[in-house]
Amino acid sequence: MSAAPILYSFRRCPYAMRGRMGLWIAGITVELREVKLANKPPELGEASPKATVPVLVLQNGEVIDESIAIARWALSQNDPEGWLEGDDTDLIAEADGPFKHHLDRYKYPNRYEHEEGFGTVDHQAEGLTILKKWDARIAEQGQMCGPNRTLADIALFPFIRQFANHNRAWFDAQDLPHLHPWLKAHLASDLFKSIMPKFTPWRNGDAPIAFGPYVEAGGG
């Protein structure tokens, strides 16, 4: 493949999903480097000291190592669905801040046993409180910021997916009449299916993998 931005990603990471969807909808082909989190390639840390996915290395050497920044960069190149019209910074900050705080402690409680006050907050319930707010937004508008999907929807739904999957039977029983079909539709979308194929973890010397909507199936 010709020179293209390099994307370090991990298939199941919700941040990486966000970045991949932004790049995909913008029609940007990247060289995909799938990362195994338990055995990260040194090139990832060389590109970004944070060494967390996603990391996008542009052809000019510029590095973008925040998922929402990757999506915004991609959409600044091409925004065919008008996603930037739904770049609600407060809503995305709520997802990345309070909701992610409760999601992490709900899903991985053993990681946070050292925190002061651990065990005094019901993180499942607190997460549900935020989801009910978002359910009301969808009831009013159809999506998070209007009748059509925008960046806000794409930024939030991988994390809502993660929250739902931790205890699916419980989640499905909650009174979220608008969020349930919203999540189901995003998960069933061609966009989400397109950015979720499995790839072997990358190592230096591997043949490059071209990833994008205009890459022929099986192309590399």
Residue pairs with C-beta under 8 A, 6 or more apart in sequence:
1 29
1 31
1 208
1 210
1 220
3 59
4 29
4 30
4 31
4 59
4 210
5 28
5 30
5 31
5 56
5 57
5 58
5 59
6 30
6 31
6 33
6 47
6 56
6 57
7 19
7 20
7 23
7 30
7 31
7 32
7 33
7 54
7 55
7 56
7 57
7 70
7 211
8 33
8 35
8 43
8 44
8 47
8 53
8 54
8 55
8 56
8 57
9 16
9 19
9 20
9 32
9 33
9 34
9 35
9 53
9 54
10 16
10 34
10 35
10 36
10 37
10 53
10 54
11 34
11 196
11 197
11 198
11 199
13 37
13 53
13 54
14 158
14 159
14 161
14 162
15 52
15 53
15 54
15 67
15 158
16 53
16 54
16 67
17 158
17 192
17 195
17 196
18 54
18 67
18 68
18 70
18 71
18 154
18 155
18 158
19 54
19 56
19 67
19 70
19 71
20 54
20 195
20 211
21 71
21 154
21 191
21 192
21 195
22 70
22 71
22 72
22 73
22 74
22 75
22 83
22 151
22 154
23 30
23 56
23 70
23 71
23 74
23 212
24 191
24 194
24 195
24 212
24 213
25 74
25 75
25 80
25 81
25 83
25 154
25 191
26 74
26 75
26 77
26 78
26 79
26 80
27 78
27 80
27 212
27 213
27 214
28 74
28 77
28 78
28 212
29 210
29 211
29 212
29 214
29 215
30 56
30 210
30 211
30 212
31 208
31 209
31 210
31 211
32 199
32 202
32 209
32 210
32 211
33 41
33 43
33 44
33 202
33 209
34 199
34 200
34 201
34 202
34 209
35 41
35 44
35 53
35 201
35 202
36 201
37 53
39 201
40 51
41 201
41 202
41 203
41 204
43 204
44 51
44 53
44 55
45 51
47 55
47 57
47 63
47 65
48 55
48 63
48 65
50 65
52 65
54 65
54 67
54 70
55 63
55 64
55 65
56 63
56 64
56 65
56 70
56 73
57 63
58 64
64 70
64 73
68 92
68 96
68 155
71 83
71 151
71 154
71 155
72 84
72 87
72 151
75 83
75 84
75 151
76 84
81 148
81 149
81 150
82 148
82 150
83 149
83 150
83 151
83 154
84 150
84 151
85 145
85 146
85 150
86 143
86 144
86 145
86 146
86 149
86 150
86 151
86 152
86 153
87 150
87 151
87 152
88 144
88 145
88 151
88 152
91 144
91 145
91 152
91 156
92 151
92 152
92 155
92 156
94 130
95 155
95 156
95 159
98 126
98 130
99 127
99 130
99 159
99 163
100 159
101 123
102 121
102 123
102 124
102 126
102 127
102 130
103 123
103 127
103 159
103 162
103 163
104 111
104 112
105 111
105 112
105 121
105 123
106 123
106 124
106 127
106 163
106 166
107 162
107 163
107 166
109 123
112 118
124 167
124 170
127 163
128 174
131 160
131 163
131 174
131 176
131 179
132 175
132 176
134 144
134 156
134 160
134 179
135 176
135 177
135 178
135 179
136 178
137 144
138 144
138 178
138 179
138 182
139 177
139 178
141 147
142 148
143 149
143 150
143 152
143 153
143 182
144 150
144 152
144 153
144 156
145 152
145 153
149 186
153 182
153 186
157 182
157 183
157 186
157 187
160 179
160 183
161 183
161 187
163 171
164 171
164 172
164 183
165 171
172 180
186 192
194 213
199 209
200 206
202 209
207 220
208 220
209 220
210 219
210 220
